[in-house]
Structure formats: C-alpha cells, structure tokens
Amino acid sequence: MHKNKYDYASDFDEWYREDINSMVDKDFNHPSVIMYSIGNEVSEPYQERGVEFKKHICTQRRH
C-alpha cells in the first residue's frame, strides 16, 4: 500500500529481494534493525497479506 504518491510501494515487488540482501549484508550483526525494517516496509502488518508476506521475506535465501 502506498503511504504517499512517490513512496517505495511502486518498486517494492521488483526490488525487495535485492534490498533485503543488501540490508542483511550491512546489518547482519544487528538483527533488530532487520526485523524493524521488515515490519516498517510492509504497511499491512495486521492484514493476512502482510503477515504472509513477512513470513515469505523472512524465509528467503540468498542465491
């Protein structure tokens, strides 16, 4: 869901995998940063779609 007209929501589906890999590389010693960021980016945290997507993000493996 968009928070405003020009936010990241338009690009999220295309870029989230690369962005998560970069964030994990940078913040691997700070798991709270990673978990906060995942929760912050998915704006539907209490909707079924948001819950399922967070699970999907957390189980992605680097290739």
C-alpha positions as CSV (number, residue, x, y, z in Angstrom):
1,M,0.0,0.0,0.0
2,H,1.3,3.5,-0.8
3,K,1.9,5.8,2.1
4,N,2.2,8.7,-0.4
5,K,2.3,9.2,-4.1
6,Y,6.1,8.8,-4.6
7,D,7.0,6.2,-2.0
8,Y,8.7,2.8,-2.4
9,A,5.5,0.8,-2.8
10,S,5.6,1.1,-6.6
11,D,9.1,-0.5,-6.7
12,F,8.8,-2.9,-3.7
13,D,7.9,-6.1,-5.6
14,E,10.7,-5.7,-8.1
15,W,13.5,-4.7,-5.6
16,Y,12.7,-6.1,-2.2
17,R,14.9,-9.2,-2.6
18,E,18.0,-7.2,-3.6
19,D,17.3,-4.7,-0.9
20,I,16.9,-7.3,1.8
21,N,20.2,-9.0,0.8
22,S,22.0,-5.6,0.9
23,M,20.5,-4.8,4.3
24,V,21.4,-8.2,5.7
25,D,25.0,-7.9,4.4
26,K,25.2,-4.5,6.1
27,D,23.4,-5.2,9.3
28,F,23.9,-8.9,10.0
29,N,25.2,-8.1,13.5
30,H,22.1,-6.1,14.2
31,P,19.0,-8.4,13.7
32,S,16.7,-5.8,15.4
33,V,17.4,-3.4,12.6
34,I,16.5,-6.0,10.0
35,M,13.2,-7.0,11.8
36,Y,12.2,-3.4,12.4
37,S,12.8,-2.6,8.7
38,I,10.8,-5.6,7.5
39,G,7.9,-4.5,9.7
40,N,8.2,-0.9,8.7
41,E,8.2,-1.6,5.0
42,V,5.1,-3.8,4.9
43,S,2.3,-1.4,5.7
44,E,-0.4,-4.1,6.1
45,P,1.1,-5.7,9.3
46,Y,-2.2,-6.9,10.7
47,Q,-3.8,-7.9,7.4
48,E,-3.4,-11.5,6.3
49,R,-1.5,-10.4,3.1
50,G,1.1,-8.5,5.3
51,V,1.6,-11.4,7.7
52,E,2.1,-13.9,4.9
53,F,4.5,-11.6,3.1
54,K,6.6,-11.0,6.2
55,K,6.9,-14.8,6.6
56,H,7.9,-15.0,2.9
57,I,10.5,-12.3,3.3
58,C,12.0,-13.9,6.4
59,T,12.4,-17.3,4.8
60,Q,14.1,-16.0,1.6
61,R,17.5,-17.5,0.9
62,R,20.4,-15.7,-0.8
63,H,21.3,-17.1,-4.2
